[in-house]
Amino acid sequence: MNAVLAGDDLIRVLFVLVLGTAALILSQRSLTSLISIYAFQSLLLAAIALTLFAGHGPASLVLIAIITIVSKAVIIPVFLRRILSKIPVKRDLEFRYVTPVTSLLLGTILIFVLYKSLSALLTTVSPGSMLFLGAVIGISLALMGMMIIFSRKKVITKIIGYLTMENGVLLFSLFIAELPFII
């Protein structure tokens, strides 16, 4: 019983860290920092999958964690850093519609609106459960990635936005669907 409670507490801490990395991605202008933050966010998702596995989850969660670490935390950041070394731009200073501060404010509002909306839709699920929080944070992360795509001008930053959206979909599928391995 205590191991399950400790696992839930660890997942809550990892959720907070994932939201922190999302906030950093929304506000960061340095491209090297964006890549590092994305890699750390992917490691956090792998840690969530391993924590879920430790709570007597399916063995496919270990494979998901390994694939996430290898592909999202190692291979993709290496390719992005290689691309970044070949282009003269090191910072994304141009924003289209919203500034970093406005992005953070919109991201926070987005989380609260999704929390209230999903609590009204998912009446059978308790708002404090891991299933519910995973769904809210997963959808929020995907929408924050979309906000990055629309608000930034540099292509490499838009790629980070797409990858952040993918992390949101992976997080959502870890808690709601049985398809994270396919994703």
trRosetta pair geometry for C-beta under 8 A, 3 or more apart (Angstrom, degrees):
i j d omega theta_ij theta_ji phi_ij phi_ji
1 4 5.9 -54 -155 32 32 110
1 5 6.7 27 150 -13 65 106
2 5 5.6 -55 -148 40 36 111
2 6 6.1 38 153 -20 68 106
3 6 5.6 -52 -144 38 31 112
3 7 6.3 36 152 -22 63 105
3 54 7.8 -123 170 144 109 100
3 55 7.4 171 131 -107 93 70
4 7 5.6 -53 -149 35 31 114
4 8 6.5 32 152 -19 64 103
4 55 5.9 89 -119 -137 71 106
5 8 5.6 -51 -147 35 34 112
5 9 6.4 34 153 -18 65 104
6 9 5.7 -53 -148 37 33 112
6 10 6.3 35 152 -21 65 105
7 10 5.6 -53 -146 36 31 112
7 11 6.4 32 154 -19 64 104
7 51 5.5 154 -155 178 87 94
7 52 7.8 123 176 -89 122 32
7 54 6.1 -169 -108 91 124 106
7 55 4.4 145 150 -69 169 114
8 11 5.7 -52 -147 36 31 111
8 12 6.5 35 152 -20 63 103
8 130 6.1 -118 -129 -61 89 120
9 12 5.6 -51 -150 34 34 113
9 13 6.6 35 151 -18 65 103
10 13 5.6 -52 -151 35 34 112
10 14 6.4 34 150 -17 66 106
10 51 5.3 -157 104 -133 123 142
11 14 5.5 -53 -146 39 34 113
11 15 6.4 44 150 -26 65 100
11 48 6.0 82 -130 -134 84 85
11 51 5.4 -180 -71 114 86 144
11 52 7.3 74 -93 -63 129 78
11 130 5.9 23 109 -127 151 119
12 15 5.5 -46 -149 29 33 116
12 16 6.8 35 151 -18 62 100
12 133 7.3 -11 -106 138 76 167
13 16 5.7 -51 -154 33 34 112
13 17 6.5 32 148 -16 65 106
14 17 5.5 -53 -147 39 36 113
14 18 6.3 42 152 -23 67 102
14 44 5.4 159 -163 -171 93 94
14 47 5.6 -161 -117 100 136 114
14 48 5.0 175 128 -76 150 90
14 51 6.9 -164 -8 6 152 152
15 18 5.6 -52 -147 34 31 112
15 19 6.5 29 154 -15 64 104
15 48 7.8 87 -62 -101 66 127
15 133 6.0 -24 -120 152 162 120
15 134 7.7 -111 -97 -86 119 57
15 137 5.4 -131 -151 -65 101 168
16 19 5.8 -54 -150 38 32 110
16 20 6.3 37 148 -23 64 105
17 20 5.3 -50 -147 34 35 117
17 21 6.5 35 154 -18 65 100
17 44 5.3 -160 106 -123 116 141
18 21 5.8 -52 -150 36 32 108
18 22 6.5 35 149 -21 63 104
18 41 6.2 89 -134 -145 69 86
18 44 5.1 -177 -76 122 83 143
18 45 7.1 86 -105 -65 123 74
18 48 7.7 3 -50 -44 135 137
18 137 6.3 79 94 169 130 131
18 141 6.8 -46 156 -83 112 136
18 167 8.0 -169 -154 150 111 122
18 171 6.9 111 -169 -103 159 151
19 22 5.4 -50 -148 34 36 116
19 23 6.5 39 151 -20 65 101
19 111 7.3 42 -132 -99 125 150
19 137 6.4 -91 -64 -136 98 111
19 140 7.6 4 -109 107 94 137
19 141 8.0 -114 -94 -76 57 94
20 23 5.7 -51 -150 34 33 111
20 24 6.5 32 151 -17 64 104
21 24 5.5 -51 -147 37 36 113
21 25 6.3 39 153 -21 67 102
21 37 5.3 162 -156 -180 90 93
21 38 7.8 138 170 -87 120 28
21 40 5.9 -163 -110 95 135 103
21 41 4.0 178 128 -81 153 100
21 44 6.7 -168 -3 8 146 148
22 25 5.7 -52 -147 35 32 111
22 26 6.4 35 152 -21 63 104
22 41 7.3 100 -56 -117 63 137
22 107 6.7 173 134 -166 110 141
22 140 7.4 63 167 125 171 98
22 141 5.6 -119 -93 -116 137 80
22 144 5.0 58 -172 102 116 164
22 164 6.9 117 -119 -161 81 123
23 26 5.6 -53 -150 34 32 114
23 27 6.4 4 161 1 65 113
23 104 5.8 53 -149 -124 91 96
23 107 6.5 175 -98 99 70 152
24 27 6.3 -73 -143 49 28 93
24 28 5.4 35 165 -38 71 115
24 33 7.8 -112 164 151 111 108
24 37 4.9 -149 107 -136 125 147
25 28 6.1 -44 -122 23 24 114
25 34 6.2 86 -131 -139 74 82
25 37 5.5 -172 -70 114 81 135
25 38 6.8 84 -100 -70 124 77
25 41 7.4 -14 -41 -38 130 149
25 144 7.4 99 82 140 116 118
25 148 6.5 -40 142 -85 104 144
25 160 6.5 -162 -155 150 113 119
25 164 5.8 152 141 -91 164 144
26 100 6.4 130 135 -150 73 73
26 103 4.2 -170 179 132 108 121
26 104 5.6 146 108 -73 134 64
26 107 5.5 -89 -75 -37 166 148
26 144 6.1 -75 -70 -170 114 111
26 147 7.0 7 -119 99 104 122
26 148 6.6 -119 -104 -77 60 96
27 100 3.9 90 -134 -176 66 117
27 101 7.4 62 -117 -67 108 41
27 103 6.5 -176 -72 75 64 117
27 104 5.6 15 -63 -56 115 113
28 33 5.0 -139 -166 105 135 119
28 34 5.2 172 102 -75 131 79
28 37 6.4 176 -13 -2 161 153
28 100 7.7 145 2 -127 21 134
29 91 5.0 28 143 -166 96 98
29 92 5.6 -145 -158 62 65 68
29 93 6.1 48 -163 -86 127 56
29 100 7.2 -80 -54 -58 92 141
30 33 3.9 68 84 12 110 113
30 34 6.7 -175 93 -16 57 82
30 90 7.0 -15 -147 150 73 82
30 91 5.5 -40 -100 -106 49 84
31 34 5.4 -47 -147 30 37 117
31 35 6.7 37 155 -18 65 100
31 84 5.6 177 124 -127 127 127
31 89 7.0 87 -22 122 148 86
31 90 5.8 -138 30 -171 110 39
31 91 6.4 -144 -14 -92 86 27
31 92 6.2 103 -68 -23 90 93
31 154 7.4 -80 -89 113 121 156
31 156 5.9 35 -145 107 127 133
31 157 6.9 -101 -108 -69 91 85
32 35 5.9 -53 -153 34 34 110
32 36 6.5 31 151 -15 65 107
32 81 7.3 59 -124 -116 81 90
32 84 6.6 146 -78 151 73 158
32 90 7.0 -11 -17 -163 100 88
33 36 5.6 -57 -147 40 35 111
33 37 6.1 35 156 -20 69 107
34 37 5.8 -55 -144 37 28 110
34 38 6.3 31 155 -20 63 106
34 92 7.7 27 -31 10 149 125
34 157 6.6 -69 -166 -115 173 76
34 160 5.0 -38 160 -112 121 166
35 38 5.7 -53 -149 35 30 113
35 39 6.5 31 152 -19 64 104
35 77 5.1 122 173 -139 101 89
35 80 4.9 -179 -118 107 124 132
35 81 5.9 149 143 -65 165 81
35 84 7.0 -100 -32 -26 147 150
35 160 7.1 -110 -80 -95 55 118
36 39 5.7 -53 -149 35 32 111
36 40 6.4 31 153 -17 65 105
36 77 7.4 84 -86 -145 39 135
37 40 5.7 -54 -148 38 33 111
37 41 6.3 37 151 -22 65 104
38 41 5.6 -52 -147 34 32 113
38 42 6.5 33 153 -19 64 104
38 72 7.8 -117 150 177 90 90
38 76 7.8 -89 126 111 125 119
38 77 6.7 170 85 -85 104 100
38 80 8.0 35 63 37 144 168
38 160 5.6 -125 -65 -143 140 95
38 163 5.7 41 -158 107 134 133
38 164 6.8 -100 -116 -69 98 82
38 167 7.8 -157 -155 -36 79 143
39 42 5.7 -54 -152 35 32 112
39 43 6.6 36 149 -20 64 102
39 72 7.3 166 -123 140 54 68
39 73 4.8 95 -164 -144 80 61
39 74 7.7 94 -141 -59 115 31
39 76 7.9 -178 -90 79 83 93
39 77 4.4 3 -72 -59 121 149
40 43 5.5 -50 -151 34 36 114
40 44 6.6 41 149 -22 65 101
40 73 7.8 92 -69 -127 21 100
41 44 5.5 -49 -153 31 35 115
41 45 6.8 37 149 -19 64 100
41 164 7.3 10 105 -116 162 80
41 167 5.8 18 134 -155 117 166
42 45 5.6 -48 -152 32 37 113
42 46 6.6 39 149 -18 64 101
42 68 5.7 -169 179 171 92 93
42 69 7.4 151 134 -99 102 37
42 72 3.5 -162 -145 125 146 116
42 73 4.4 -160 96 -64 119 81
42 76 8.0 137 -54 52 165 127
42 167 6.4 -112 -87 -103 69 119
43 46 5.5 -52 -151 36 36 113
43 47 6.4 39 149 -21 66 103
43 69 6.6 60 -108 -111 69 81
43 73 4.9 85 -61 -108 81 141
44 47 5.5 -51 -149 35 35 114
44 48 6.5 39 150 -22 65 100
45 48 5.5 -47 -150 31 35 114
45 49 6.6 36 151 -18 64 102
45 68 5.6 -126 98 -173 107 151
45 72 7.5 -7 56 89 130 154
45 167 5.8 -139 -52 -154 148 94
45 170 5.8 48 -170 107 144 127
45 171 6.0 -104 -120 -74 107 88
45 174 7.7 -172 -165 -34 89 148
46 49 5.6 -52 -150 36 35 112
46 50 6.4 32 152 -16 66 105
46 64 7.7 -174 -120 120 66 73
46 65 4.2 100 -160 -151 82 76
46 66 7.8 117 -143 -45 119 21
46 68 4.3 -172 -77 89 95 124
46 69 4.8 62 -104 -56 164 88
46 72 8.0 -179 -43 63 109 116
46 73 6.9 -56 -11 -23 139 138
47 50 5.7 -53 -145 39 33 110
47 51 6.2 36 153 -21 65 105
47 65 7.7 105 -55 -135 21 116
48 51 5.7 -54 -146 36 30 112
48 52 6.4 32 153 -18 64 104
48 171 7.1 32 81 -123 161 86
48 174 6.4 74 122 138 116 167
49 52 5.7 -53 -149 36 31 112
49 53 6.4 33 150 -20 64 105
49 61 4.7 -175 179 -172 87 88
49 62 7.6 169 137 -78 106 23
49 64 4.8 -137 -153 95 153 112
49 65 4.2 -167 88 -67 123 91
49 68 6.8 140 10 12 146 146
49 174 6.1 -115 -90 -124 80 132
49 180 7.5 -164 -108 130 120 155
50 53 5.4 -50 -148 35 35 114
50 54 6.4 39 152 -23 65 102
50 61 7.0 164 -84 140 30 105
50 62 7.0 67 -106 -105 74 62
50 65 4.8 69 -54 -102 88 160
51 54 5.6 -48 -147 32 33 114
51 55 6.8 28 152 -13 62 104
52 55 5.8 -60 -154 39 34 108
52 57 4.4 39 142 -36 81 158
52 61 5.4 -138 88 -144 104 155
52 174 6.5 -173 -17 176 164 110
53 57 4.5 -91 -101 59 38 108
53 58 7.5 -74 -113 70 80 38
53 59 7.3 72 -140 -117 114 32
53 61 3.8 -167 -67 88 102 128
53 62 5.4 95 -123 -54 165 77
53 65 7.3 -83 -7 -17 138 134
54 57 7.6 15 30 15 32 98
57 61 4.8 36 110 -9 128 150
58 61 5.9 124 74 -14 69 93
59 62 5.8 -36 -173 20 60 112
59 63 7.3 57 137 -11 72 99
60 63 5.3 -51 -157 39 50 114
60 64 6.2 57 145 -24 73 101
60 180 7.7 142 129 71 113 94
60 181 4.9 -65 178 -60 123 137
61 64 5.3 -48 -146 35 36 116
61 65 6.4 40 153 -21 65 102
61 174 7.7 80 -122 -141 101 98
61 180 7.9 43 -106 74 65 136
62 65 5.7 -52 -150 35 32 112
62 66 6.4 31 152 -17 65 105
63 66 5.7 -53 -145 37 33 110
63 67 6.1 29 158 -15 67 108
63 181 6.3 35 93 -121 118 111
64 67 6.0 -57 -143 41 27 107
64 68 6.0 30 156 -21 64 110
64 170 7.9 157 -174 -164 117 110
64 174 7.5 155 140 -99 158 99
64 180 5.2 26 -120 121 145 116
64 181 5.6 -101 -74 -88 98 69
65 68 5.7 -56 -145 37 28 113
65 69 6.3 26 157 -18 64 106
66 69 5.9 -55 -148 36 29 108
66 70 6.2 20 158 -12 65 110
67 70 5.9 -58 -141 42 29 106
67 71 5.7 3 170 3 68 117
68 71 6.6 -64 -128 50 19 92
68 72 5.1 -28 -167 30 62 122
68 73 6.8 55 139 -12 68 102
68 170 7.2 123 -103 -180 123 156
69 72 7.3 -41 -84 54 9 81
69 73 4.9 -36 -149 38 48 128
69 74 6.7 40 151 -12 62 106
70 73 7.4 35 -6 50 10 85
70 74 5.6 -46 -155 39 35 124
70 75 6.3 29 151 -15 65 110
71 74 7.3 13 -26 51 5 81
71 75 5.2 -39 -137 41 42 121
71 76 6.2 48 159 -22 64 102
72 75 7.8 0 -34 49 17 84
72 76 5.5 -7 -128 23 38 132
72 77 8.0 62 163 -22 41 91
72 163 7.3 149 -140 -168 99 112
72 167 7.4 123 -161 -85 150 96
73 76 7.9 48 -6 44 13 96
73 77 6.8 -12 -178 0 29 126
74 77 6.7 -84 -157 42 11 102
74 78 6.4 8 160 -19 57 113
75 78 5.8 -60 -150 33 28 111
75 79 6.6 22 157 -14 65 106
76 79 5.8 -56 -149 38 33 109
76 80 6.2 30 155 -17 67 108
76 163 6.7 143 162 -122 150 141
77 80 5.5 -55 -141 41 34 111
77 81 6.1 35 159 -20 68 105
78 81 5.9 -55 -146 37 28 109
78 82 6.4 31 152 -21 62 106
79 82 5.6 -53 -148 34 32 113
79 83 6.5 32 153 -17 65 104
80 83 5.7 -52 -149 37 34 111
80 84 6.2 36 151 -21 65 108
80 156 6.8 121 -155 -159 96 106
80 159 7.0 -179 -111 108 113 136
80 160 7.8 83 -140 -72 151 87
81 84 5.4 -52 -143 38 33 115
81 85 6.4 38 155 -24 65 101
82 85 5.9 -50 -150 29 30 111
82 86 7.0 22 152 -14 60 107
83 86 6.0 -66 -157 37 34 108
83 87 6.6 14 156 -8 70 110
83 156 6.5 173 114 -106 126 121
84 87 6.2 -64 -141 41 33 99
84 90 7.4 82 -177 -114 103 62
84 156 6.6 105 -83 -153 86 161
87 156 7.4 -158 40 -33 156 138
89 92 7.4 62 160 -77 122 60
89 154 6.3 -166 130 -123 154 135
89 156 7.8 174 87 24 119 130
92 152 5.7 4 168 -154 143 114
92 153 7.0 168 -162 52 99 77
92 154 4.5 -116 -111 15 107 131
92 156 7.7 -147 -67 72 120 92
92 157 4.6 46 -85 -54 163 144
94 152 7.6 100 91 -161 71 57
94 153 4.2 -24 100 24 115 140
94 154 7.2 124 53 -33 100 84
95 98 6.4 -87 163 80 127 40
95 99 5.7 138 74 -103 161 44
95 100 7.3 -139 -74 -38 151 66
95 151 5.5 -7 -161 165 93 88
95 152 6.4 -45 -116 -99 64 49
95 153 7.1 -141 -98 -15 18 96
96 150 6.8 -108 64 152 136 59
96 151 5.5 -152 45 -151 91 38
96 152 7.0 -65 -3 -1 97 6
96 153 6.1 137 -52 -65 90 86
97 150 6.5 -18 22 138 131 97
97 151 5.4 -96 48 -112 87 76
98 102 4.0 -131 -166 97 98 122
98 103 5.1 131 119 -61 123 75
98 106 6.5 -34 -154 -4 164 143
98 147 7.5 -30 48 -176 140 103
98 151 4.9 -51 47 -124 89 131
99 102 4.8 93 50 12 75 103
99 103 6.9 -129 97 -9 38 89
100 103 5.4 -52 -146 33 33 116
100 104 6.6 35 155 -20 65 100
101 104 5.8 -50 -153 32 33 111
101 105 6.5 32 150 -16 64 106
102 105 5.5 -53 -148 38 35 113
102 106 6.1 34 153 -17 68 107
103 106 5.8 -56 -144 41 29 109
103 107 6.1 34 154 -23 64 107
103 147 6.1 142 -142 143 96 127
103 148 7.7 69 -152 -82 140 63
103 151 6.1 178 -87 95 119 174
104 107 5.6 -53 -146 35 29 114
104 108 6.5 30 155 -18 63 104
105 108 5.9 -54 -151 35 30 110
105 109 6.4 27 152 -15 64 107
106 109 5.6 -54 -145 40 33 111
106 110 6.1 42 152 -28 65 106
106 147 6.5 168 106 -136 129 150
107 110 5.4 -51 -147 32 30 118
107 111 6.7 33 154 -21 63 100
107 140 7.4 88 -167 179 78 102
107 144 5.1 45 -120 -108 109 112
107 147 6.9 -144 -75 52 87 162
108 111 5.9 -50 -153 29 33 110
108 112 6.8 24 153 -11 64 106
109 112 5.9 -60 -151 41 34 107
109 113 6.1 31 154 -19 69 109
110 113 5.9 -56 -142 38 28 109
110 114 6.2 25 159 -15 64 109
110 140 5.7 134 122 -136 105 88
110 143 5.7 -161 -175 105 141 135
110 144 6.9 169 80 -67 154 81
110 147 7.9 -118 -45 -41 159 142
111 114 6.0 -59 -148 40 26 108
111 115 6.3 30 153 -24 63 107
111 136 6.9 75 -158 160 73 105
111 137 7.6 18 -130 -101 104 59
111 140 4.8 36 -96 -124 75 147
112 115 5.5 -51 -146 33 32 115
112 116 6.5 26 158 -13 65 105
113 116 6.0 -57 -149 40 30 105
113 117 6.0 27 155 -17 66 112
114 117 5.6 -57 -138 42 30 110
114 118 5.8 21 166 -11 68 111
114 136 5.2 141 122 -147 111 81
114 139 5.6 178 -151 92 144 121
114 140 5.5 -146 35 -69 158 92
114 143 7.7 -175 -61 17 137 147
115 118 6.4 -60 -141 42 21 101
115 119 6.2 21 158 -21 60 111
115 127 7.4 70 -175 -158 90 112
115 136 5.2 44 -88 -141 68 144
116 119 5.8 -56 -145 35 27 111
116 120 6.7 25 156 -17 62 106
117 120 5.9 -61 -157 35 30 108
117 121 6.3 19 152 -12 67 111
118 121 5.4 -57 -138 44 39 108
118 122 5.4 6 172 9 77 111
118 132 6.7 152 128 -157 122 86
118 135 6.1 168 -158 111 154 121
118 136 5.6 -145 39 -82 151 90
118 139 7.7 157 -59 30 137 149
119 122 6.8 -57 -118 56 23 85
119 127 4.7 10 -113 -94 114 116
119 132 7.4 56 -89 -163 72 132
120 123 7.4 -8 -179 -67 30 86
122 125 4.2 -21 154 37 117 112
122 132 6.3 -177 95 -109 147 97
122 135 7.4 103 -33 70 158 161
125 129 5.7 -111 -180 45 90 137
125 131 5.6 -108 -149 92 134 121
125 132 4.9 161 136 -66 121 104
126 129 4.5 104 67 -28 91 105
126 132 6.6 -124 87 -11 49 143
127 132 5.5 -147 -140 143 31 160
128 132 7.0 49 40 60 12 133
128 133 7.4 10 -166 -43 31 112
129 132 4.7 92 61 9 84 102
129 133 6.9 -161 92 -2 42 89
130 133 5.8 -59 -140 44 32 106
130 134 5.8 35 160 -22 67 110
130 175 6.4 -145 137 -130 82 121
131 134 6.0 -58 -147 37 22 111
131 135 6.5 22 155 -18 60 108
131 175 5.2 162 -132 173 49 104
131 176 6.9 106 -164 -83 86 61
132 135 5.8 -57 -152 34 29 110
132 136 6.4 24 155 -16 65 107
133 136 5.7 -54 -144 38 33 110
133 137 6.0 22 162 -10 68 110
133 175 7.8 -131 74 -140 61 168
134 137 6.2 -59 -138 44 26 102
134 138 5.8 28 161 -21 63 114
134 171 6.3 -152 -166 162 82 83
134 172 6.9 143 146 -118 83 35
134 174 6.2 -115 -168 82 136 93
134 175 2.9 119 102 -26 148 162
134 176 7.0 -166 105 -31 110 78
135 138 5.8 -58 -141 38 24 112
135 139 6.3 17 163 -12 63 109
135 172 6.0 62 -127 -137 51 81
135 175 5.9 -122 -47 95 68 125
135 176 5.3 82 -91 -59 100 119
136 139 6.3 -61 -148 40 24 103
136 140 6.1 24 155 -19 63 113
137 140 5.4 -54 -141 40 32 115
137 141 6.1 36 157 -23 65 105
137 168 8.0 -145 135 -134 58 80
137 171 6.2 -79 105 143 94 141
138 141 5.8 -54 -146 33 27 110
138 142 6.6 25 154 -16 61 105
138 168 5.1 122 -174 -176 55 65
138 169 6.9 96 -180 -99 104 13
138 170 7.7 -148 -135 73 109 41
138 171 3.8 -165 -99 97 91 93
138 172 2.9 163 140 -61 146 72
138 173 7.4 165 -157 -3 152 50
138 174 7.6 -178 -83 34 136 89
138 175 6.8 -160 -22 33 138 115
138 176 7.5 -127 53 -2 156 116
139 142 5.7 -54 -150 37 34 112
139 143 6.3 27 154 -14 67 108
139 168 6.7 99 -105 174 9 116
139 172 5.9 84 -50 -91 64 128
140 143 5.9 -60 -147 42 30 106
140 144 6.2 32 154 -21 66 106
140 168 7.1 -152 73 -133 43 122
141 144 5.6 -51 -143 35 31 112
141 145 6.5 36 153 -20 62 102
141 164 6.4 -133 173 168 85 84
141 165 7.6 161 129 -115 74 30
141 167 5.9 -87 151 99 135 92
141 168 3.2 -176 93 -93 93 97
141 171 6.0 63 37 36 147 142
142 145 5.7 -52 -154 33 31 114
142 146 6.7 33 148 -18 63 103
142 164 7.8 167 -109 126 31 72
142 165 4.8 61 -145 -148 66 68
142 168 3.1 -157 -49 104 69 143
142 169 5.7 83 -90 -50 124 70
142 172 7.0 -19 -25 -21 128 133
143 146 5.3 -47 -150 34 39 115
143 147 6.5 45 148 -23 65 99
143 168 7.3 177 5 -164 53 168
144 147 5.3 -47 -150 32 37 116
144 148 6.7 44 148 -22 64 98
144 164 6.4 -83 97 144 90 131
144 168 7.3 154 40 -68 88 139
145 148 5.5 -47 -153 30 36 114
145 149 6.7 39 149 -21 64 101
145 161 4.8 132 -174 -176 68 61
145 162 6.6 119 170 -90 119 11
145 163 7.3 -153 -137 69 130 39
145 164 3.4 -179 -95 92 105 96
145 165 3.3 -151 97 -52 145 70
145 166 7.6 172 -154 7 172 53
145 167 7.4 149 -61 42 138 90
145 168 6.0 -139 0 -4 125 127
146 149 5.5 -49 -151 31 37 115
146 150 6.5 25 155 -10 67 107
146 161 6.9 115 -86 173 14 110
146 165 6.0 80 -49 -90 71 121
147 150 6.0 -61 -146 43 31 103
147 151 5.8 11 163 -7 68 120
147 161 7.6 -148 69 -140 44 117
148 151 6.3 -68 -133 45 23 98
148 152 5.8 1 178 -4 65 120
148 157 6.7 -132 171 158 101 89
148 158 7.3 166 127 -116 86 41
148 160 6.5 -88 149 97 147 89
148 161 3.3 -166 93 -101 108 105
148 164 6.2 72 22 42 147 144
149 152 7.1 -66 -131 39 14 95
149 158 5.1 70 -130 -144 69 82
149 161 3.8 179 -55 123 72 149
149 162 6.5 78 -82 -54 121 70
149 165 7.6 -4 -27 -34 126 129
152 157 4.0 -105 152 113 154 132
152 158 5.9 -160 82 -62 111 69
152 161 6.8 -171 30 -40 126 131
153 157 7.5 45 56 52 40 131
154 157 4.4 82 73 7 96 107
154 158 7.0 -163 96 -9 50 85
155 158 5.4 -53 -151 35 38 115
155 159 6.6 45 149 -25 67 99
156 159 5.4 -44 -153 28 37 117
156 160 6.9 42 147 -18 62 98
157 160 5.5 -45 -153 32 40 114
157 161 6.7 47 144 -22 64 100
158 161 5.2 -47 -153 31 39 119
158 162 6.7 41 149 -18 66 98
159 162 5.7 -49 -151 34 36 111
159 163 6.4 33 150 -16 65 105
160 163 5.6 -55 -146 40 33 111
160 164 6.2 38 151 -23 65 104
161 164 5.6 -52 -147 34 30 112
161 165 6.6 35 151 -20 62 101
162 165 5.5 -50 -152 33 34 114
162 166 6.5 35 149 -20 64 103
163 166 5.4 -49 -150 34 37 115
163 167 6.6 42 149 -21 64 99
164 167 5.5 -47 -150 32 36 114
164 168 6.6 41 149 -20 63 101
165 168 5.5 -53 -155 33 35 115
165 169 6.6 34 149 -18 66 102
166 169 5.6 -50 -149 35 36 111
166 170 6.4 38 151 -19 65 104
166 183 7.9 168 -164 165 84 106
167 170 5.6 -53 -148 37 33 113
167 171 6.3 34 153 -19 66 105
168 171 5.7 -53 -146 37 31 110
168 172 6.2 32 154 -19 65 106
169 172 5.6 -52 -145 38 31 113
169 173 6.2 25 157 -16 65 109
169 183 6.1 -152 129 -166 110 144
170 173 5.9 -59 -144 40 28 106
170 174 6.5 39 154 -31 63 100
170 180 5.8 79 -153 -143 70 101
170 183 5.9 -174 -94 112 71 131
171 174 5.7 -46 -152 21 32 115
171 175 7.2 4 160 1 60 106
172 175 6.7 -82 -163 45 30 93
172 176 5.6 -20 168 19 73 122
172 177 7.5 37 127 11 81 100
173 176 6.4 -70 -115 56 30 85
173 177 4.5 -43 -139 55 76 105
173 179 5.4 -81 -158 72 127 78
173 180 4.2 154 113 -77 113 79
173 183 5.4 139 28 5 169 151
174 180 5.2 44 -76 -69 62 151
177 180 7.2 144 85 -40 90 70
179 182 4.8 -47 -170 40 86 115
179 183 5.8 88 130 -25 90 98
180 183 5.4 -56 -144 40 38 112
